[in-house]
Amino acid sequence: HFNYRYFETEEWNAIPGQWWLGGGTDITPSYVVPEDMKHFHGTYKAVCDRHDPAYYYEKFRTWCDEYFLIKHRAEPRALGGIFFDDLNDRNPEDILKFSTDAVNNVVEAYCPIIKKHMNDPYTPEEKEWQQIRRGRYVEFNL
């Protein structure tokens, strides 16, 4: 899952204009393959570190884990990634550069994993588990 959003309002009736960026990228595999998770998270750690190694990755990974928790189950919806919302605490051009870099790395983060597993065989039980996980994803969004 990924999305990045930019909102901006103009001044109106003496209310100053405002802006913010939000978004993120996370991964929701049915089955965990540790080297795949290392690749995915490594891709986004590298993106974050290019922009601020002391701030972005740890903050945004924690934010992702907390945000995408199915609270009534105490169960994560996914296996993390990065997430931020209403981000306007820095120069907007810097945040936009970071967001653009993150968007431009979606293919690098996901495609090797997809290519590696797209022809994996699966059992009916594994398919059922996949459907349960997809249901949890929908449940989170509701």
N, CA, C and O atoms as CSV, one atom per row, in Angstrom:
chain,resi,resn,atom,element,x,y,z
A,1,HIS,N,N,0.853,-1.172,0.000
A,1,HIS,CA,C,0.000,0.000,0.000
A,1,HIS,C,C,0.890,1.222,0.000
A,1,HIS,O,O,1.879,1.276,0.730
A,2,PHE,N,N,0.547,2.197,-0.808
A,2,PHE,CA,C,1.246,3.476,-0.716
A,2,PHE,C,C,0.350,4.591,-1.212
A,2,PHE,O,O,-0.456,4.409,-2.125
A,3,ASN,N,N,0.506,5.736,-0.598
A,3,ASN,CA,C,-0.088,6.964,-1.108
A,3,ASN,C,C,0.608,8.142,-0.441
A,3,ASN,O,O,1.031,8.073,0.713
A,4,TYR,N,N,0.710,9.196,-1.187
A,4,TYR,CA,C,1.310,10.428,-0.703
A,4,TYR,C,C,0.385,11.559,-1.115
A,4,TYR,O,O,-0.120,11.580,-2.238
A,5,ARG,N,N,0.162,12.506,-0.197
A,5,ARG,CA,C,-0.819,13.560,-0.436
A,5,ARG,C,C,-0.246,14.926,-0.052
A,5,ARG,O,O,0.484,15.066,0.930
A,6,TYR,N,N,-0.599,15.915,-0.850
A,6,TYR,CA,C,-0.234,17.290,-0.551
A,6,TYR,C,C,-1.512,18.117,-0.593
A,6,TYR,O,O,-2.278,18.054,-1.554
A,7,PHE,N,N,-1.725,18.882,0.453
A,7,PHE,CA,C,-2.878,19.772,0.516
A,7,PHE,C,C,-2.386,21.184,0.786
A,7,PHE,O,O,-1.426,21.405,1.524
A,8,GLU,N,N,-3.078,22.134,0.161
A,8,GLU,CA,C,-2.737,23.529,0.394
A,8,GLU,C,C,-4.010,24.360,0.272
A,8,GLU,O,O,-4.824,24.148,-0.627
A,9,THR,N,N,-4.164,25.303,1.190
A,9,THR,CA,C,-5.288,26.241,1.112
A,9,THR,C,C,-4.730,27.646,0.945
A,9,THR,O,O,-3.628,27.954,1.398
A,10,GLU,N,N,-5.490,28.463,0.304
A,10,GLU,CA,C,-5.119,29.874,0.166
A,10,GLU,C,C,-5.693,30.658,1.333
A,10,GLU,O,O,-6.608,30.204,2.019
A,11,GLU,N,N,-5.143,31.832,1.541
A,11,GLU,CA,C,-5.712,32.711,2.557
A,11,GLU,C,C,-7.170,32.991,2.201
A,11,GLU,O,O,-7.514,33.187,1.035
A,12,TRP,N,N,-8.013,33.006,3.222
A,12,TRP,CA,C,-9.441,33.245,3.003
A,12,TRP,C,C,-10.019,33.946,4.225
A,12,TRP,O,O,-9.842,33.461,5.343
A,13,ASN,N,N,-10.691,35.053,4.049
A,13,ASN,CA,C,-11.311,35.814,5.142
A,13,ASN,C,C,-10.352,36.025,6.307
A,13,ASN,O,O,-10.716,35.824,7.466
A,14,ALA,N,N,-9.153,36.423,6.000
A,14,ALA,CA,C,-8.098,36.701,6.982
A,14,ALA,C,C,-7.564,35.448,7.673
A,14,ALA,O,O,-6.785,35.554,8.621
A,15,ILE,N,N,-7.968,34.275,7.217
A,15,ILE,CA,C,-7.394,33.023,7.736
A,15,ILE,C,C,-6.203,32.696,6.845
A,15,ILE,O,O,-6.350,32.570,5.629
A,16,PRO,N,N,-5.023,32.560,7.446
A,16,PRO,CA,C,-3.831,32.313,6.618
A,16,PRO,C,C,-3.945,30.991,5.854
A,16,PRO,O,O,-4.577,30.038,6.310
A,17,GLY,N,N,-3.318,30.965,4.690
A,17,GLY,CA,C,-3.228,29.717,3.948
A,17,GLY,C,C,-2.404,28.698,4.731
A,17,GLY,O,O,-1.547,29.059,5.538
A,18,GLN,N,N,-2.673,27.443,4.482
A,18,GLN,CA,C,-1.951,26.370,5.161
A,18,GLN,C,C,-1.582,25.289,4.159
A,18,GLN,O,O,-2.164,25.219,3.076
A,19,TRP,N,N,-0.625,24.450,4.512
A,19,TRP,CA,C,-0.229,23.328,3.667
A,19,TRP,C,C,0.202,22.175,4.556
A,19,TRP,O,O,0.582,22.369,5.710
A,20,TRP,N,N,0.137,20.991,4.009
A,20,TRP,CA,C,0.724,19.834,4.675
A,20,TRP,C,C,0.881,18.691,3.695
A,20,TRP,O,O,0.194,18.603,2.678
A,21,LEU,N,N,1.815,17.820,4.043
A,21,LEU,CA,C,2.066,16.600,3.289
A,21,LEU,C,C,1.804,15.412,4.204
A,21,LEU,O,O,2.031,15.476,5.413
A,22,GLY,N,N,1.331,14.348,3.616
A,22,GLY,CA,C,1.118,13.113,4.362
A,22,GLY,C,C,1.255,11.931,3.431
A,22,GLY,O,O,1.193,12.075,2.211
A,23,GLY,N,N,1.439,10.774,4.008
A,23,GLY,CA,C,1.491,9.577,3.175
A,23,GLY,C,C,2.387,8.517,3.751
A,23,GLY,O,O,2.772,8.555,4.919
A,24,GLY,N,N,2.707,7.572,2.901
A,24,GLY,CA,C,3.586,6.509,3.318
A,24,GLY,C,C,3.476,5.296,2.424
A,24,GLY,O,O,2.685,5.249,1.482
A,25,THR,N,N,4.294,4.324,2.751
A,25,THR,CA,C,4.342,3.054,2.027
A,25,THR,C,C,4.490,1.955,3.063
A,25,THR,O,O,5.369,2.017,3.923
A,26,ASP,N,N,3.624,0.941,2.979
A,26,ASP,CA,C,3.768,-0.194,3.888
A,26,ASP,C,C,3.566,-1.477,3.103
A,26,ASP,O,O,3.146,-1.457,1.946
A,27,ILE,N,N,3.872,-2.589,3.750
A,27,ILE,CA,C,3.807,-3.888,3.079
A,27,ILE,C,C,2.917,-4.830,3.884
A,27,ILE,O,O,2.966,-4.859,5.114
A,28,THR,N,N,2.109,-5.594,3.168
A,28,THR,CA,C,1.130,-6.482,3.797
A,28,THR,C,C,1.217,-7.881,3.179
A,28,THR,O,O,0.315,-8.290,2.448
A,29,PRO,N,N,2.280,-8.604,3.461
A,29,PRO,CA,C,2.375,-9.950,2.882
A,29,PRO,C,C,1.483,-10.933,3.639
A,29,PRO,O,O,1.231,-10.771,4.833
A,30,SER,N,N,1.019,-11.939,2.934
A,30,SER,CA,C,0.275,-13.006,3.608
A,30,SER,C,C,1.229,-13.886,4.403
A,30,SER,O,O,0.894,-14.366,5.486
A,31,TYR,N,N,2.402,-14.088,3.860
A,31,TYR,CA,C,3.429,-14.896,4.510
A,31,TYR,C,C,4.713,-14.084,4.590
A,31,TYR,O,O,5.094,-13.410,3.633
A,32,VAL,N,N,5.366,-14.152,5.725
A,32,VAL,CA,C,6.560,-13.360,5.968
A,32,VAL,C,C,7.792,-14.129,5.508
A,32,VAL,O,O,8.034,-15.259,5.933
A,33,VAL,N,N,8.559,-13.499,4.638
A,33,VAL,CA,C,9.855,-14.013,4.216
A,33,VAL,C,C,10.867,-12.975,4.705
A,33,VAL,O,O,10.920,-11.864,4.178
A,34,PRO,N,N,11.667,-13.331,5.707
A,34,PRO,CA,C,12.543,-12.323,6.327
A,34,PRO,C,C,13.404,-11.531,5.347
A,34,PRO,O,O,13.551,-10.319,5.505
A,35,GLU,N,N,13.973,-12.187,4.341
A,35,GLU,CA,C,14.824,-11.424,3.412
A,35,GLU,C,C,14.004,-10.433,2.575
A,35,GLU,O,O,14.519,-9.392,2.168
A,36,ASP,N,N,12.731,-10.756,2.319
A,36,ASP,CA,C,11.868,-9.798,1.613
A,36,ASP,C,C,11.607,-8.568,2.478
A,36,ASP,O,O,11.630,-7.439,1.987
A,37,MET,N,N,11.361,-8.792,3.758
A,37,MET,CA,C,11.110,-7.664,4.658
A,37,MET,C,C,12.375,-6.830,4.826
A,37,MET,O,O,12.307,-5.605,4.924
A,38,LYS,N,N,13.525,-7.490,4.858
A,38,LYS,CA,C,14.790,-6.766,4.956
A,38,LYS,C,C,14.973,-5.873,3.722
A,38,LYS,O,O,15.392,-4.722,3.842
A,39,HIS,N,N,14.659,-6.408,2.544
A,39,HIS,CA,C,14.765,-5.619,1.313
A,39,HIS,C,C,13.812,-4.426,1.353
A,39,HIS,O,O,14.221,-3.291,1.108
A,40,PHE,N,N,12.537,-4.685,1.663
A,40,PHE,CA,C,11.531,-3.618,1.679
A,40,PHE,C,C,11.916,-2.510,2.657
A,40,PHE,O,O,11.978,-1.336,2.293
A,41,HIS,N,N,12.173,-2.904,3.901
A,41,HIS,CA,C,12.510,-1.894,4.912
A,41,HIS,C,C,13.845,-1.217,4.615
A,41,HIS,O,O,14.012,-0.028,4.888
A,42,GLY,N,N,14.796,-1.965,4.056
A,42,GLY,CA,C,16.078,-1.379,3.689
A,42,GLY,C,C,15.936,-0.311,2.624
A,42,GLY,O,O,16.626,0.709,2.659
A,43,THR,N,N,15.037,-0.548,1.673
A,43,THR,CA,C,14.792,0.441,0.621
A,43,THR,C,C,14.301,1.745,1.232
A,43,THR,O,O,14.779,2.822,0.873
A,44,TYR,N,N,13.343,1.650,2.158
A,44,TYR,CA,C,12.795,2.884,2.743
A,44,TYR,C,C,13.702,3.499,3.792
A,44,TYR,O,O,13.655,4.711,4.002
A,45,LYS,N,N,14.517,2.712,4.448
A,45,LYS,CA,C,15.505,3.299,5.355
A,45,LYS,C,C,16.506,4.115,4.543
A,45,LYS,O,O,16.894,5.209,4.954
A,46,ALA,N,N,16.924,3.593,3.399
A,46,ALA,CA,C,17.857,4.326,2.543
A,46,ALA,C,C,17.242,5.639,2.062
A,46,ALA,O,O,17.920,6.667,2.034
A,47,VAL,N,N,15.966,5.611,1.685
A,47,VAL,CA,C,15.277,6.849,1.275
A,47,VAL,C,C,15.304,7.851,2.433
A,47,VAL,O,O,15.691,9.007,2.257
A,48,CYS,N,N,14.897,7.403,3.596
A,48,CYS,CA,C,14.847,8.305,4.760
A,48,CYS,C,C,16.226,8.845,5.100
A,48,CYS,O,O,16.382,10.033,5.380
A,49,ASP,N,N,17.229,7.968,5.075
A,49,ASP,CA,C,18.579,8.381,5.449
A,49,ASP,C,C,19.160,9.402,4.478
A,49,ASP,O,O,19.996,10.215,4.870
A,50,ARG,N,N,18.738,9.374,3.236
A,50,ARG,CA,C,19.219,10.381,2.277
A,50,ARG,C,C,18.755,11.783,2.663
A,50,ARG,O,O,19.379,12.776,2.288
A,51,HIS,N,N,17.662,11.858,3.410
A,51,HIS,CA,C,17.082,13.161,3.731
A,51,HIS,C,C,17.334,13.601,5.166
A,51,HIS,O,O,17.523,14.791,5.415
A,52,ASP,N,N,17.343,12.683,6.100
A,52,ASP,CA,C,17.644,13.014,7.493
A,52,ASP,C,C,17.781,11.722,8.292
A,52,ASP,O,O,16.794,11.226,8.835
A,53,PRO,N,N,18.981,11.177,8.372
A,53,PRO,CA,C,19.167,9.882,9.032
A,53,PRO,C,C,18.854,9.885,10.525
A,53,PRO,O,O,18.630,8.826,11.112
A,54,ALA,N,N,18.837,11.044,11.133
A,54,ALA,CA,C,18.555,11.111,12.567
A,54,ALA,C,C,17.066,11.248,12.868
A,54,ALA,O,O,16.664,11.213,14.031
A,55,TYR,N,N,16.249,11.402,11.836
A,55,TYR,CA,C,14.857,11.747,12.096
A,55,TYR,C,C,13.860,10.842,11.382
A,55,TYR,O,O,13.056,10.179,12.038
A,56,TYR,N,N,13.894,10.802,10.087
A,56,TYR,CA,C,12.801,10.230,9.322
A,56,TYR,C,C,12.525,8.751,9.578
A,56,TYR,O,O,11.399,8.405,9.934
A,57,TYR,N,N,13.507,7.867,9.412
A,57,TYR,CA,C,13.178,6.439,9.410
A,57,TYR,C,C,12.579,5.967,10.730
A,57,TYR,O,O,11.502,5.370,10.738
A,58,GLU,N,N,13.248,6.220,11.829
A,58,GLU,CA,C,12.726,5.720,13.117
A,58,GLU,C,C,11.373,6.344,13.438
A,58,GLU,O,O,10.456,5.654,13.885
A,59,LYS,N,N,11.251,7.628,13.214
A,59,LYS,CA,C,9.985,8.315,13.496
A,59,LYS,C,C,8.860,7.785,12.615
A,59,LYS,O,O,7.776,7.476,13.111
A,60,PHE,N,N,9.111,7.678,11.311
A,60,PHE,CA,C,8.053,7.286,10.385
A,60,PHE,C,C,7.755,5.792,10.435
A,60,PHE,O,O,6.620,5.389,10.179
A,61,ARG,N,N,8.738,4.966,10.757
A,61,ARG,CA,C,8.462,3.534,10.909
A,61,ARG,C,C,7.595,3.312,12.157
A,61,ARG,O,O,6.628,2.553,12.111
A,62,THR,N,N,7.932,3.958,13.247
A,62,THR,CA,C,7.130,3.841,14.467
A,62,THR,C,C,5.717,4.361,14.223
A,62,THR,O,O,4.745,3.742,14.657
A,63,TRP,N,N,5.599,5.479,13.541
A,63,TRP,CA,C,4.297,6.062,13.224
A,63,TRP,C,C,3.473,5.068,12.405
A,63,TRP,O,O,2.279,4.902,12.654
A,64,CYS,N,N,4.091,4.419,11.448
A,64,CYS,CA,C,3.418,3.419,10.612
A,64,CYS,C,C,2.914,2.257,11.470
A,64,CYS,O,O,1.759,1.847,11.354
A,65,ASP,N,N,3.782,1.734,12.324
A,65,ASP,CA,C,3.395,0.598,13.172
A,65,ASP,C,C,2.231,0.958,14.087
A,65,ASP,O,O,1.324,0.152,14.290
A,66,GLU,N,N,2.256,2.160,14.635
A,66,GLU,CA,C,1.179,2.584,15.534
A,66,GLU,C,C,-0.108,2.879,14.781
A,66,GLU,O,O,-1.194,2.521,15.237
A,67,TYR,N,N,0.008,3.529,13.635
A,67,TYR,CA,C,-1.174,3.915,12.876
A,67,TYR,C,C,-1.914,2.695,12.316
A,67,TYR,O,O,-3.142,2.636,12.372
A,68,PHE,N,N,-1.181,1.737,11.784
A,68,PHE,CA,C,-1.797,0.599,11.115
A,68,PHE,C,C,-2.044,-0.584,12.045
A,68,PHE,O,O,-2.041,-1.733,11.604
A,69,LEU,N,N,-2.252,-0.315,13.288
A,69,LEU,CA,C,-2.606,-1.356,14.256
A,69,LEU,C,C,-4.125,-1.512,14.275
A,69,LEU,O,O,-4.857,-0.527,14.373
A,70,ILE,N,N,-4.593,-2.764,14.180
A,70,ILE,CA,C,-6.028,-3.035,14.342
A,70,ILE,C,C,-6.236,-3.097,15.856
A,70,ILE,O,O,-6.023,-4.134,16.483
A,71,LYS,N,N,-6.648,-1.986,16.421
A,71,LYS,CA,C,-6.623,-1.823,17.877
A,71,LYS,C,C,-7.479,-2.842,18.617
A,71,LYS,O,O,-7.034,-3.385,19.629
A,72,HIS,N,N,-8.679,-3.118,18.151
A,72,HIS,CA,C,-9.539,-4.035,18.898
A,72,HIS,C,C,-9.021,-5.475,18.851
A,72,HIS,O,O,-9.460,-6.310,19.642
A,73,ARG,N,N,-8.104,-5.775,17.944
A,73,ARG,CA,C,-7.470,-7.100,17.897
A,73,ARG,C,C,-6.055,-7.084,18.466
A,73,ARG,O,O,-5.462,-8.136,18.702
A,74,ALA,N,N,-5.515,-5.875,18.685
A,74,ALA,CA,C,-4.107,-5.719,19.068
A,74,ALA,C,C,-3.228,-6.457,18.055
A,74,ALA,O,O,-2.295,-7.175,18.414
A,75,GLU,N,N,-3.563,-6.252,16.775
A,75,GLU,CA,C,-2.910,-6.975,15.681
A,75,GLU,C,C,-2.482,-5.967,14.609
A,75,GLU,O,O,-3.266,-5.099,14.227
A,76,PRO,N,N,-1.254,-6.080,14.129
A,76,PRO,CA,C,-0.846,-5.170,13.054
A,76,PRO,C,C,-1.552,-5.524,11.749
A,76,PRO,O,O,-1.753,-6.697,11.435
A,77,ARG,N,N,-1.924,-4.496,11.000
A,77,ARG,CA,C,-2.533,-4.727,9.694
A,77,ARG,C,C,-1.486,-5.189,8.701
A,77,ARG,O,O,-1.786,-5.927,7.762
A,78,ALA,N,N,-0.254,-4.749,8.914
A,78,ALA,CA,C,0.803,-5.015,7.945
A,78,ALA,C,C,2.120,-5.230,8.685
A,78,ALA,O,O,2.147,-5.346,9.910
A,79,LEU,N,N,3.199,-5.281,7.930
A,79,LEU,CA,C,4.526,-5.463,8.512
A,79,LEU,C,C,5.355,-4.196,8.424
A,79,LEU,O,O,6.580,-4.236,8.305
A,80,GLY,N,N,4.673,-3.095,8.483
A,80,GLY,CA,C,5.353,-1.817,8.616
A,80,GLY,C,C,5.797,-1.203,7.316
A,80,GLY,O,O,5.512,-1.691,6.222
A,81,GLY,N,N,6.492,-0.133,7.483
A,81,GLY,CA,C,6.948,0.704,6.387
A,81,GLY,C,C,7.191,2.078,6.962
A,81,GLY,O,O,7.731,2.211,8.060
A,82,ILE,N,N,6.800,3.093,6.232
A,82,ILE,CA,C,6.895,4.466,6.735
A,82,ILE,C,C,5.534,5.131,6.565
A,82,ILE,O,O,4.791,4.823,5.633
A,83,PHE,N,N,5.222,6.038,7.469
A,83,PHE,CA,C,3.957,6.756,7.418
A,83,PHE,C,C,4.132,8.085,8.130
A,83,PHE,O,O,4.817,8.175,9.149
A,84,PHE,N,N,3.498,9.124,7.576
A,84,PHE,CA,C,3.462,10.424,8.235
A,84,PHE,C,C,2.196,11.139,7.807
A,84,PHE,O,O,1.654,10.877,6.734
A,85,ASP,N,N,1.733,12.041,8.650
A,85,ASP,CA,C,0.511,12.756,8.354
A,85,ASP,C,C,0.633,14.176,8.889
A,85,ASP,O,O,1.260,14.411,9.922
A,86,ASP,N,N,0.035,15.107,8.182
A,86,ASP,CA,C,0.034,16.509,8.589
A,86,ASP,C,C,1.450,17.004,8.859
A,86,ASP,O,O,1.712,17.694,9.844
A,87,LEU,N,N,2.347,16.637,7.963
A,87,LEU,CA,C,3.748,17.002,8.136
A,87,LEU,C,C,3.988,18.380,7.544
A,87,LEU,O,O,3.899,18.573,6.331
A,88,ASN,N,N,4.290,19.328,8.407
A,88,ASN,CA,C,4.589,20.685,7.950
A,88,ASN,C,C,5.580,21.354,8.897
A,88,ASN,O,O,5.569,22.574,9.061
A,89,ASP,N,N,6.433,20.545,9.515
A,89,ASP,CA,C,7.368,21.061,10.508
A,89,ASP,C,C,8.720,21.457,9.924
A,89,ASP,O,O,9.612,21.881,10.659
A,90,ARG,N,N,8.878,21.323,8.618
A,90,ARG,CA,C,10.134,21.656,7.953
A,90,ARG,C,C,9.837,22.446,6.689
A,90,ARG,O,O,8.679,22.678,6.338
A,91,ASN,N,N,10.871,22.842,6.032
A,91,ASN,CA,C,10.721,23.539,4.767
A,91,ASN,C,C,9.897,22.671,3.811
A,91,ASN,O,O,10.220,21.499,3.619
A,92,PRO,N,N,8.840,23.225,3.210
A,92,PRO,CA,C,7.986,22.409,2.341
A,92,PRO,C,C,8.730,21.788,1.162
A,92,PRO,O,O,8.391,20.685,0.733
A,93,GLU,N,N,9.731,22.477,0.636
A,93,GLU,CA,C,10.499,21.906,-0.482
A,93,GLU,C,C,11.277,20.668,-0.039
A,93,GLU,O,O,11.405,19.710,-0.801
A,94,ASP,N,N,11.795,20.684,1.187
A,94,ASP,CA,C,12.527,19.521,1.703
A,94,ASP,C,C,11.588,18.331,1.905
A,94,ASP,O,O,11.936,17.195,1.581
A,95,ILE,N,N,10.411,18.600,2.436
A,95,ILE,CA,C,9.441,17.526,2.646
A,95,ILE,C,C,8.958,16.992,1.303
A,95,ILE,O,O,8.762,15.786,1.151
A,96,LEU,N,N,8.767,17.870,0.340
A,96,LEU,CA,C,8.353,17.434,-0.991
A,96,LEU,C,C,9.444,16.587,-1.655
A,96,LEU,O,O,9.136,15.586,-2.303
A,97,LYS,N,N,10.692,16.971,-1.502
A,97,LYS,CA,C,11.802,16.174,-2.051
A,97,LYS,C,C,11.822,14.787,-1.408
A,97,LYS,O,O,11.995,13.782,-2.098
A,98,PHE,N,N,11.647,14.735,-0.095
A,98,PHE,CA,C,11.597,13.443,0.590
A,98,PHE,C,C,10.431,12.604,0.070
A,98,PHE,O,O,10.611,11.430,-0.256
A,99,SER,N,N,9.247,13.190,-0.008
A,99,SER,CA,C,8.058,12.463,-0.468
A,99,SER,C,C,8.236,11.967,-1.895
A,99,SER,O,O,7.852,10.843,-2.216
A,100,THR,N,N,8.805,12.786,-2.738
A,100,THR,CA,C,9.050,12.401,-4.132
A,100,THR,C,C,10.026,11.231,-4.191
A,100,THR,O,O,9.820,10.291,-4.959
A,101,ASP,N,N,11.064,11.282,-3.402
A,101,ASP,CA,C,12.030,10.181,-3.347
A,101,ASP,C,C,11.348,8.898,-2.875
A,101,ASP,O,O,11.598,7.822,-3.419
A,102,ALA,N,N,10.493,9.013,-1.871
A,102,ALA,CA,C,9.771,7.833,-1.369
A,102,ALA,C,C,8.873,7.240,-2.448
A,102,ALA,O,O,8.868,6.025,-2.650
A,103,VAL,N,N,8.115,8.082,-3.139
A,103,VAL,CA,C,7.252,7.610,-4.229
A,103,VAL,C,C,8.094,6.946,-5.319
A,103,VAL,O,O,7.719,5.898,-5.845
A,104,ASN,N,N,9.214,7.546,-5.653
A,104,ASN,CA,C,10.062,7.012,-6.720
A,104,ASN,C,C,10.754,5.708,-6.348
A,104,ASN,O,O,11.416,5.107,-7.193
A,105,ASN,N,N,10.618,5.261,-5.118
A,105,ASN,CA,C,11.225,3.999,-4.702
A,105,ASN,C,C,10.206,2.887,-4.444
A,105,ASN,O,O,10.571,1.811,-3.970
A,106,VAL,N,N,8.946,3.136,-4.749
A,106,VAL,CA,C,7.926,2.098,-4.589
A,106,VAL,C,C,8.268,0.880,-5.449
A,106,VAL,O,O,8.193,-0.253,-4.974
A,107,VAL,N,N,8.636,1.103,-6.691
A,107,VAL,CA,C,8.963,-0.005,-7.592
A,107,VAL,C,C,10.157,-0.790,-7.053
A,107,VAL,O,O,10.135,-2.020,-7.044
A,108,GLU,N,N,11.188,-0.096,-6.609
A,108,GLU,CA,C,12.370,-0.770,-6.064
A,108,GLU,C,C,12.031,-1.581,-4.815
A,108,GLU,O,O,12.589,-2.656,-4.598
A,109,ALA,N,N,11.127,-1.070,-4.004
A,109,ALA,CA,C,10.766,-1.760,-2.762
A,109,ALA,C,C,9.932,-3.011,-3.022
A,109,ALA,O,O,10.138,-4.039,-2.377
A,110,TYR,N,N,8.990,-2.929,-3.965
A,110,TYR,CA,C,8.021,-4.006,-4.169
A,110,TYR,C,C,8.363,-4.987,-5.292
A,110,TYR,O,O,8.234,-6.197,-5.109
A,111,CYS,N,N,8.790,-4.492,-6.433
A,111,CYS,CA,C,8.899,-5.357,-7.616
A,111,CYS,C,C,9.818,-6.570,-7.449
A,111,CYS,O,O,9.456,-7.654,-7.906
A,112,PRO,N,N,10.975,-6.442,-6.824
A,112,PRO,CA,C,11.780,-7.654,-6.653
A,112,PRO,C,C,11.055,-8.732,-5.837
A,112,PRO,O,O,11.219,-9.925,-6.094
A,113,ILE,N,N,10.266,-8.312,-4.867
A,113,ILE,CA,C,9.514,-9.267,-4.042
A,113,ILE,C,C,8.407,-9.916,-4.883
A,113,ILE,O,O,8.199,-11.127,-4.815
A,114,ILE,N,N,7.713,-9.119,-5.657
A,114,ILE,CA,C,6.642,-9.647,-6.506
A,114,ILE,C,C,7.215,-10.619,-7.535
A,114,ILE,O,O,6.688,-11.716,-7.715
A,115,LYS,N,N,8.288,-10.221,-8.206
A,115,LYS,CA,C,8.903,-11.090,-9.216
A,115,LYS,C,C,9.363,-12.401,-8.594
A,115,LYS,O,O,9.221,-13.464,-9.199
A,116,LYS,N,N,9.906,-12.327,-7.406
A,116,LYS,CA,C,10.421,-13.515,-6.731
A,116,LYS,C,C,9.305,-14.514,-6.402
A,116,LYS,O,O,9.533,-15.723,-6.436
A,117,HIS,N,N,8.112,-14.025,-6.088
A,117,HIS,CA,C,7.053,-14.906,-5.575
A,117,HIS,C,C,5.839,-15.061,-6.485
A,117,HIS,O,O,4.904,-15.780,-6.130
A,118,MET,N,N,5.824,-14.410,-7.644
A,118,MET,CA,C,4.601,-14.401,-8.443
A,118,MET,C,C,4.181,-15.784,-8.942
A,118,MET,O,O,3.009,-15.983,-9.260
A,119,ASN,N,N,5.087,-16.721,-9.017
A,119,ASN,CA,C,4.736,-18.065,-9.474
A,119,ASN,C,C,4.848,-19.113,-8.366
A,119,ASN,O,O,4.868,-20.313,-8.642
A,120,ASP,N,N,4.920,-18.662,-7.122
A,120,ASP,CA,C,4.993,-19.616,-6.013
A,120,ASP,C,C,3.717,-20.459,-5.966
A,120,ASP,O,O,2.616,-19.925,-6.102
A,121,PRO,N,N,3.857,-21.753,-5.778
A,121,PRO,CA,C,2.653,-22.577,-5.603
A,121,PRO,C,C,2.049,-22.317,-4.226
A,121,PRO,O,O,2.736,-21.842,-3.322
A,122,TYR,N,N,0.770,-22.627,-4.070
A,122,TYR,CA,C,0.115,-22.463,-2.779
A,122,TYR,C,C,-0.971,-23.524,-2.634
A,122,TYR,O,O,-1.507,-24.043,-3.612
A,123,THR,N,N,-1.269,-23.819,-1.384
A,123,THR,CA,C,-2.284,-24.824,-1.060
A,123,THR,C,C,-3.626,-24.129,-0.815
A,123,THR,O,O,-3.667,-22.908,-0.657
A,124,PRO,N,N,-4.710,-24.884,-0.784
A,124,PRO,CA,C,-6.003,-24.278,-0.428
A,124,PRO,C,C,-5.972,-23.634,0.961
A,124,PRO,O,O,-6.618,-22.610,1.182
A,125,GLU,N,N,-5.235,-24.220,1.884
A,125,GLU,CA,C,-5.139,-23.652,3.232
A,125,GLU,C,C,-4.391,-22.318,3.203
A,125,GLU,O,O,-4.758,-21.375,3.905
A,126,GLU,N,N,-3.346,-22.249,2.390
A,126,GLU,CA,C,-2.613,-20.990,2.266
A,126,GLU,C,C,-3.481,-19.911,1.607
A,126,GLU,O,O,-3.406,-18.740,1.979
A,127,LYS,N,N,-4.295,-20.303,0.640
A,127,LYS,CA,C,-5.211,-19.355,0.003
A,127,LYS,C,C,-6.240,-18.845,1.018
A,127,LYS,O,O,-6.582,-17.662,1.023
A,128,GLU,N,N,-6.722,-19.735,1.864
A,128,GLU,CA,C,-7.668,-19.324,2.905
A,128,GLU,C,C,-7.020,-18.315,3.856
A,128,GLU,O,O,-7.643,-17.318,4.222
A,129,TRP,N,N,-5.770,-18.574,4.256
A,129,TRP,CA,C,-5.056,-17.643,5.125
A,129,TRP,C,C,-4.894,-16.286,4.441
A,129,TRP,O,O,-5.039,-15.247,5.085
A,130,GLN,N,N,-4.592,-16.289,3.134
A,130,GLN,CA,C,-4.475,-15.041,2.391
A,130,GLN,C,C,-5.791,-14.266,2.452
A,130,GLN,O,O,-5.782,-13.046,2.616
A,131,GLN,N,N,-6.898,-14.948,2.323
A,131,GLN,CA,C,-8.196,-14.282,2.379
A,131,GLN,C,C,-8.468,-13.703,3.769
A,131,GLN,O,O,-9.037,-12.619,3.892
A,132,ILE,N,N,-8.067,-14.415,4.796
A,132,ILE,CA,C,-8.210,-13.894,6.164
A,132,ILE,C,C,-7.396,-12.613,6.313
A,132,ILE,O,O,-7.888,-11.626,6.861
A,133,ARG,N,N,-6.159,-12.622,5.832
A,133,ARG,CA,C,-5.304,-11.435,5.925
A,133,ARG,C,C,-5.902,-10.271,5.133
A,133,ARG,O,O,-5.861,-9.126,5.582
A,134,ARG,N,N,-6.451,-10.563,3.965
A,134,ARG,CA,C,-7.096,-9.503,3.180
A,134,ARG,C,C,-8.303,-8.949,3.927
A,134,ARG,O,O,-8.571,-7.748,3.890
A,135,GLY,N,N,-9.021,-9.827,4.599
A,135,GLY,CA,C,-10.160,-9.378,5.404
A,135,GLY,C,C,-9.735,-8.455,6.526
A,135,GLY,O,O,-10.429,-7.485,6.833
A,136,ARG,N,N,-8.597,-8.747,7.143
A,136,ARG,CA,C,-8.082,-7.874,8.200
A,136,ARG,C,C,-7.734,-6.502,7.639
A,136,ARG,O,O,-7.943,-5.482,8.296
A,137,TYR,N,N,-7.208,-6.484,6.431
A,137,TYR,CA,C,-6.875,-5.215,5.778
A,137,TYR,C,C,-8.147,-4.393,5.584
A,137,TYR,O,O,-8.165,-3.194,5.864
A,138,VAL,N,N,-9.196,-5.029,5.112
A,138,VAL,CA,C,-10.477,-4.346,4.921
A,138,VAL,C,C,-11.034,-3.899,6.279
A,138,VAL,O,O,-11.528,-2.781,6.425
A,139,GLU,N,N,-10.944,-4.789,7.260
A,139,GLU,CA,C,-11.447,-4.467,8.609
A,139,GLU,C,C,-10.758,-3.221,9.151
A,139,GLU,O,O,-11.414,-2.369,9.751
A,140,PHE,N,N,-9.458,-3.102,8.954
A,140,PHE,CA,C,-8.754,-1.923,9.406
A,140,PHE,C,C,-9.333,-0.670,8.757
A,140,PHE,O,O,-9.533,0.343,9.427
A,141,ASN,N,N,-9.600,-0.736,7.467
A,141,ASN,CA,C,-10.085,0.432,6.733
A,141,ASN,C,C,-11.514,0.800,7.104
A,141,ASN,O,O,-11.926,1.941,6.900
A,142,LEU,N,N,-12.264,-0.127,7.637
A,142,LEU,CA,C,-13.608,0.190,8.071
A,142,LEU,C,C,-13.566,0.868,9.412
A,142,LEU,O,O,-14.611,1.221,9.959
